[in-house]
Amino acid sequence: MVARGCRLESVPTLIDLILLILVLVVVPLHAVAEGRRVRRSLDEGGSDTRLAAYGRIIAWQWGAAAVLGVVWVLTGRSVALLGIAVPTGLGFLIAAVLALVAIGLLAFQSRAVRTRTDLQEQVRTAAAPLRWLLPATPPEMRRFTWVGLTAGTVEELVYRGYMMWLLAQFAPMWVALGGSALAFGIAHSYQGLGGFAKTAAVGLGLGGLYWLSGSLWVPMILHASFDVLQGRMLYDVIRRPAGEAAAVPPRSG
């Protein structure tokens, strides 16, 4: 499996160079243009702006996955090179435990935010630059959940599975891991410098889990869980009046 250091199992071709340019250049530029489009539409009073944007994001990402799949079939490469493999071994178990702990911590944080107004204000302040992108109505939240599930699947396939495989053909695995994290951050540079740095750091952690587990399933599940849980938390905070905490039922017993 390539994430553990296996190299040159399938030599990159010109089409891989084209895909690399698309990932590093076209995707970030499109994300910036899409952000401007959404903000402009919201300023003009567009009622279904976010729903339409979420639909485009889902279509774009699954389209990218389809293109990558076609390339893989045409080049006769094994899906195992993309990390689509049955997870086994101690590395997988350790990575799975780490991912479950991370999901548990995020769930705990979400519960704390729901009940503490001081944390809600911190979350509102931190999320303010991306308010235009975050769901604010029940239909938007439902579609945003699909965005999170899509991103967790497709972005891991592209940035961990494909990018790490490609970069590992020319450089040591630690360089491939760092390069894929950097590309992941660049793709989210529409969130500003802080968003770029945060996303690149998250990408580094997800890449580490991929390398450790030998399978994309662990980072996929963690990524999708992170996006969905964080999206729900931000949605709850945004739609709740400032200073109002949610009532949490007391624990039985």
N, C-alpha and C positions, 0 to 999 in steps of 0.2 A: 504494500500500500504506500502510495507516494508520500503521505504525510509523515511517514517514519523514515524517510530518506531515500526511498527507491527512485532512481533517476533514469531518464532516457528509455523508458519502456515504450514510448511512442514519440517520435521526433516531431517537434512543432513545425508547422507549415506556414505559408504566407497567410492563410486564413486566420491562423492564431494571432499573427501580428495585427491583422485588421480588427479582430475581436478585442485585442488589447487596447488599440486606439479608441475603439468605441467605449470601452469601460472607463478608460482614464480621461478621455476628453469629451466625448459626446454625452455620456450619461450625466456628468456634473453640469455641463452647460445646459442640458435639457432641464435638469432639476432647478437651476437658477431661473430659467425662463418660465417654468411652470409656477414657481413661487411668485414671480411678478404677476403672472396671469391671474392667479387666485386672489392675490391681494387687491389687484385692480378691480376684479369683479366684485369682491366684498365691499370695496369702497363705493361701488356703483349700486349697491343694494341687491346683489344677486342672491336669490333665496336658496338655490340648489347648488351653489358654487362648490362647497366642500364635497357634497355627494358626487358631483361630476368629477372633481379632481381625484377622489378616492377611486372611482371607476377607472379613470385613465391610468392611475398608478398600478392598479391590479392588472389591467390589460398589458401595460408596458412590461411589467415584471414577468408575467407568464409568457409573453411573447419572447422575451430574452431567454427564458428557460427553454422554450421550444426551439429557438435558433441554436442554442448550445447543444440541445439533444440531437438535432439534425446533423450538426458538425461532427458530433461524436460518432453517430452511426456511419456517416460517409467516410470517416477516417478509420473506421474499424477498431476504435479504441474500446477497451473494457470500461464498464461503468465503475469498476472498482478504483480506477484512476481518479475518479471524481469523489471518492469517499463513500459511494453507495455500496456498502458492504455490510455483512452481518457482523455486529459488534461482538468481540470476544476478548478475553484476557484481562489481566490485572489492570492494565492501563485504562481500559474501558470502564471497569468498575470504579476506579478512583475518579475518573472524569465524570461519571454519572452521579456519584455522590456529591462532588463539588457543584455540579449543575443543580441538583436537588436542593442543596443548601442555599445556593444563590436565589432560586425560586422561592424558597421558604422565607428568606430574608426580605425579598421584595414584597411578598404577601403580608408579612408582619409590618413592613413600612407603610403599605397601603392602608392597613387597618389603623395604624397610629395616626396617619394623616386624616382619616375620616373622623377621628374623635378629638383632635387637638387643633384649635383655631390658630395657634401660633405656627404650627407646621403648615397649615393651609396657606397662610400668608407667605411663608417662605416659598412654597410650591408655586403660588400665583406669580410671585416676583420672578422666579427662575424660568417659568414657562411663558412669561409675557412676550418675548420676542417671537415665539412660535404660536401665539394665540390664533393666528390666521389658519394654521394647519390643523388645529386640534378640534375634535368633535364637540358640538354644543347642543345637539338635539338627539333624541333617541334614535331616529333613523341614521343620523351621522355616526353615532356610536356603534350601531350594528354593522354598518359598512366598514368602519374603521377597524373593527375586530377582524374582518376579512383581509384588510390591508396588512395588519400585524401578522396574521398567519401566512399570508403570501410572502411578505418580506422575510420572515423567519426561514422560509423554505428556499426561496429563489436567491436571496442575497447570500445565504450560506453556500449554495451551489456555485454561485459565480465567484464570490470573493475568497471563500475558503477552499472549496473543491477545485474550481478551475484555476484561479489565480495562483494558489500555492503549488499546484501541479506544474503550471507553466513556468513560474519563476524558479522552481526547483530544478529545471532542466539546465539552468545556466549559473546557479549560485547555491551555496549551502542552504540547508533548510531554515536556519535562523534568519537568513536574509529573505527567503521566500515568505516566512511568517510576517516579518516586519513590513515587507513590501505590500503584502495583501492588506495588512492593517492600514497602511498609508493610503492605499487605493480606496479602501472602505471609507476612510475619513474624508478624502477628496470628494467622493460621491455625495457626502452629506455636508459639503462646504456651504451650501445655501443656508445652513443654520448659523453661519458666522464662525469666527475663529474659535470661540469656546465650544461650539457644537462640533467643529472639525476635530479638535483635540480630544473631546470626550468620546466621540464616535471611533476615532482611531484607537484609543485606549481599549474600548469595548471590543473592537475588532482584534486587537492583540490577544485579549483574554479568550475570545472565541476560537481564534487560531490555535492557541495553546491547548485548549480542550480537544480540538480536532487532532492535533499532533499526538496528544496523549492517548486518546481513545482509539485512534485509527479509523474513525467512522464519523460521517457528518451528522448522524442522528442526534448525537449529544448537543452540539452547538445549534442545530436546527430547533430542537425542542426548547432549549434555553432562550434563544433569540426570539422565537415566536411567543413564548410565555412572557418574556420581558416586555415586548411591544404591547401585547394585549393587556397585561396587568397594569403597566404604566399608563396606557391609554385610558383604561377605566378609572384609574385613580385621578388623572388629570381632568377627565370628564366630570367626575363627581365634585371635584374642587371648583371647577369653573362655573358649573351651573348652580352651586350653592351660594347663597348670599354671604358676603364677607362677615366673619365673626360668628357664624352659625356652625356648630358641630353636629355631625350625624349621631343619632341615637343608636347605640350598639347594645343589643340584648345582653343581659347578664348571663354569665356562664352558669349552667345548672349544677347542682350539687355543691 
